[in-house]
Amino acid sequence: MHSSTSSQLHAAARRIDTRWRVVDIVVASVIAVACAALFLIWNVAYEGPSALLKPLLPGVQGLLAGPWLIAGVLAGFIVRKPGAAIYAELVAASISALLGAQWSGLTVISGAVQGLGAELIFLLFLYRVWNLPVAALAGAAAGLACGINDRILWYAGMDSLFTTVYIISTTISGAVIAGVGSWLITKALAKTGALSRFAAGRQATARV
C-alpha cells in the first residue's frame, strides 16, 4: 500500500507542468507590478495602524504584514506553475526597493523569503489542489516566513514574548489577507473573464 501511494505521488510530481507560456510570464509580471504599487503605498500607510497596535501587545503589529504577502500567493494561485509565487513576490519587492522602499535591498531578501513560503505550500500539494484552504495555507506560510525573516533582520534583540506574538500575528495576517484575499481576488477576476486562459478562471466560474 505504501509503495503504491509513493508511486502515485512520484507519478504526479513528474506530471507537474513546468512550462511557462508567454501569457503566464505576462500575468505574473502584471501581478508583481500591481502589488509593487500596493507595497509602496502600504510602506507608508501602515505606520499609522502600527503606532496604534504596538502599545497593545509587543509584536501584534505583525497583523499588518498581509498586504506585503499578496503578490506571491495571488500569482501562484492564478498562474499555477512552479516558481510563480517566488517570481511575483521577488519582482514586486525588487520594484518596491528600486522605487524607494525605506528598507532598501533587504526588501528584496524579504520578498524572496515570503515568496518561498507560499511556493512550498503549492509544491506540497504538487500544484494540483487550488481551493480556499490551500490559499489560506500558502498565505500563512508566507506570513510565517515573513515573521521569522523579520525577527532575524529587524528584531534580533527582542524577547521571546515579542517573537512569539509577532510570528503568530504575521502568520494570521498572511492567512487572512494574502491567502483568503488572493482567493477572493481570483474569483472576482474570473467573473470578469480576465482569467479565461487560465485554469484558475475556468475553475472559479465552473458550475457545481
N, C-alpha and C positions, 0 to 999 in steps of 0.2 A: 504493500500500500504506500509506504513511504517512498519507495523507488518510483512508483507510478506518478505520485504527486510531484516529486522532484523533476521527473522527466517533462511533465506538463509545464512546470514553471520555466524550465530551460527552453522549451519549445516556444513559449510565449515571449520570452526575452529575445529569442532570435527573430521573432516576427515584428519586433518594435520597428516602426517606420522612422528611420533616422534621416531620411532625405528631406531637406528643406526646399520648398518651392519658392519661387520669387515672391509670390503673394505672402508666404509665411514671413519672409525677411522684412517685407514692406510693412505688414501689420504689426509685427513685433517691434519694429523701429518706430512706427507711429505711436504705439502704446508707450514706448520708452520716452519719446519726446513729450507727449501729453503729460505723463507722470513727472517728468523733469520740471515742467511748469508748475505742477502741483507741489513738488518738493520745494521749489523756490519760494512759493507763497507760504507754505507751511513752515519753512525755516524761520520766518519772521512771525507769522500768526500764532505759532504755538507758545511764544513767550508769555502771552497773557494768561492763558489757561494753566501753563506750567507754574507761574507765580502763585496762582490760587491753590493749586494742588499740593505743592511742596510742603506747606506748613501742616497739612492734614496728617500726612504719614510719610516718612522718608522713603523715597523710591516710587511713590504712587504716580509720579509724573510719567512713568513708563506707559501709562494708559494712553498717552498721546502719540505713541510711536507708529500706530497703524497706518496713517497716510503715507509714511515713507516706505511701506512694505507692499503697496498695492501693485507696483509695476511687475514684479516677478510672478506673483500669483495670477494676475489677470492675463499676462502674456502666456504663461504656462497653460492656463485653463482654456484659452482661445486657440492658440497655435497647436498645442498638444504634440510637440516634438521635443526630443531630448535637447536640453540646453536653452530652451526658450525662456525659462524663469531666470536663469543666471544672466543670459544675454540682456533681457529687458531691464532688469534691476541694475546691472552694471552700467549699461548705456545711460539710463536715467540718472544714476548717481554721478557719472562722469560729466554729463552735461551740467548738472547742478553745481559740481565743483568748478567747472570751467567758467560758469557764469556768476561765480562769486559766493558760493556757499561758505559760511563762516568757518566750517571745519576743514576747508581746503582739501588736500589729497586724501585725508583719512576718510572722506566721504566715499571715495571710490572703494576703499577697503570694506567699508560698511555695506556698500551695495553688493559687492561680490559675496560677502558672508550671508547676507539676508537672502539673496537670490539662491544661494546654495541650499539654504534651509528649506525653501519651498521646493526646489528641484528634487531633493532627496525624498520628499513625500510622493511626488509624481512617479519617481523611479520605483519606490516601494510598491506601488500598485501597477508597475510595469507599463505606465502610460496607457492604461486600459479603463480605469474607473474615473468617471468625471461627474461627480454629484456633489451635493452640498456638504456632506461630511468630509469628503476629500478636500474640498476647497477650504473648509474651516481648519482642517489638519495642516494643510500647506501654509495657511496664514499663521497658524500657531507655531509651526516650525520656523518660519521666517522671523516671528516675534521672539522666539526662544534664542535663535541665533543672534538677533539684534541685541537682546538683553545681555547675553554673555559677552559679545563683542564690545558693547558699550562699557560693561564692567571692567574689561581689560584696558581699553583705550582711554576712558574718561573718568572712571570712578575707582581707580586702583586702591585708593586709600579708605574706601568706605567699609563700614562694618557689615556683619552677617545679616542684620535686620534689613538694612538698605538693599543689600544684594538680593535677598530672597524676595522682598516686596517688588523691587524693580523688575527682576526677571519674570516673576509671575504676572506683573502688570503688562510688560511688553508682549508676553505670550497671549494673554487675554485680548489685548488690543489687536494683535495680529490676526487672531482667530475671527474676531468680530468685524473689524474694519477692512482688513485686507482679504480675509477668507470669505466671509458671508458677503461683504461688499463686492468683491470680484464676481461672485456667483450671481448676484443681483444685476450687476452691470452687464454681464454676459447675456443674461436673459433679456434685458432691456434692449441691448444691441441686436439680438437675434430677432426680436419682434419687428425691428425696422427693416430687416432683410440685409443688413450690413455684413452679416456673417454667413451668407448663403454658400460661400465657397469653403466653409469650414464645418467639420463635424459638430463643433460646438453650436453652430447656428441651426443645423438640421435637428440635433438632439433637443435643443431648447424649444423648438417650435413643433416638434412631433406630437401628434395627438395620442393620448393614452387610451 
